[in-house]
Amino acid sequence: MDAEQLIDAITPEAYERLLFAVETGKWPEGNVLSQQQRDSCMQAVMLYQSKHNAEAQHMTVAQGGEISFKSKAELKKQFQAGQEDIVRVNPNEEK
């Protein structure tokens, strides 16, 4: 299977499982990955991101295979734009 076929075979659900495995070193069920499995998962995640990651986060692979680095100012602006969905609770405030 070549890289293009691999990318096309990865569903969004499979990508989330692979990403979780790379980030935590475990499958969602709790089984630990070997170093070889983690390396393979990381390659699959990067290939998937290079094709499907239209809105790359701070240090990810964007569409086209470019590594995306966002500055703190860009990230702050991105997060502030979505603040209308955030509920803020003050635990010291009386009801």
N, C-alpha and C positions, 0 to 999 in steps of 0.2 A: 504494500500500500504506500503510495507516495504522499507527500505532505498535503497536497491539495485534496486528495481523497480523505485523508485523516480529518482535516478541518471540516469538510462537508459532512462527515459522519458524526461529528460532535453536536449533540443537541444542547440547547441552553441549560437543560437540567443536568446533563452530563458535565458541562462546563462548570456549573456551580459546585458539583461534587469534586471535580478535579481541583478547582480553586481552593475549596475547603481543605482538601488533602495537602496541597502545597503549603498553605498558610499554617496549618496545625501539625502536620506530620502524621495525621491520622485520617482514616475514612470517617464519614459521618457516623458509622456504626461503632467506631472506637478502635478498630484494628490499626495497628501501627504500620506505617509504610517503611520499606527498606530504603536505603539511600538511592538505589537504582530505580525503584518505583517513584520516589519523589522527584528525581531528575527527569524521568520520562513524563510525569504529570506536568512538571514545570514547562517542558518543551511543548507539550500539547496545549497548555494554557496560553503560552506566548504565541503559538501559531493561531489559535482561535482568536485571541485579541487582535492580532495583526490584520485579521479579515473583518471582524465584527465590532471592534471597540471604537465607535464613533465619538464618544465623549470620554476620552482617556482621563483617568485620575492623575494624582501627583506623579507617580513614577510607574507608569505602565507602558505597554506597547500599544500604540494607536493604530488605526487602520493604515494599511500600507507598510506596516513593519517598523515605523518610526517610533523611537522611544520618546515618550512625552514627559517632560518635566515642567511642572507648574510652580511658579513662585508662591510665596506665602500670600502676597497681595492678590494674586489671581484666585487662589483657593478661598481666601477670605471673601472676596467679591462673589464667588460662586455660591458659597454657603449663605451669605447674607441675602442673596436673591431668593432663596427658598425659605426664608424665615417666617413667612406668613403661615406656614404649616406647622410651626413649632408652638407647643403649648408650654408656657413658662409657669412654674409653680414655686412660690416662696414658702418653704416649710415653717418659717417663723411668723408668718402672717396669720392673724386670728381670723376665724370664720365668722 
